[in-house]
Amino acid sequence: MSIEVHMFGCLNDNYGFLLHDTQHNLTASIDTPEVEPINAALEEKGWTLTHIFNTHHHFDHAGGNEALKARWHCTVVGAAIDAQRIPGIDVEVSDGEIFQFGSSRVQVLEVPGHTSGHIAYYLPDEKIAFVGDTLFALGCGRLFEGSPQQMWQSLGKLMALPDDTVVYCAHEYTASNAAFAMTVEPDNAALRQRAEEITELRAAGRPTVPTTIGLEKATNPFLRPASKDLQRTLGLTGDDLVAVFAETRRRKDHF
Ligand SMILES: [Zn+2]
């Protein structure tokens, strides 16, 4: 495999990611939360920035596009349906589309909800997904521009990926997400164990990202509206998974 992912902190709690193809000497920055740490990471690794893959238009994801493009003359890839809000966009991509990045295939998944034009980048051969602010470790993005129905459908697309897919989420929100998750699904043994591990990781100053689809399906309340334990805590029963998801999201917004 000729793909390497380099992860580093940006701003308060964002992660920057560089996706590097060693064979073709290509490097993509997944979003551009902050210019200086991205440039520093490129210099540290000795890599040349050739691409930016934007997940959505928010400033802590696309704010560095223009400065990085000016310095590196890189190609900016983003959602066709959100092209007006992605600074410097060169290549517009849509749901299901697969493009080549060096030796790797990259599949685009439209996952609206956090924003209307949010996309994820999935490398099926490497089993890696960059999901922006759609899915977090033990959490999901706030619904700024979409409905619970829409977000639940988007999360369903990510849940359909293989369990061992490595998921790079864009923020370190996991400790507070874990505290919330414990209030809504307290009898989930896998969640309890994970919450302890997260406490240890954060106490040691270590990241909780990346995660995997399988781990999130077992512990993330936003992917578990079918859980009887969760439904009981929320006072909702039955088959309306969107209603359970919506109530979970509403409670987290006020947590
Ligand atoms: Zn965002």
Boltz pocket constraint, residues with backbone or C-beta under 6 A from the ligand:
constraints:
  - pocket:
      binder: B
      contacts: [[A, 56], [A, 58], [A, 61], [A, 114], [A, 133]]
      max_distance: 6.0
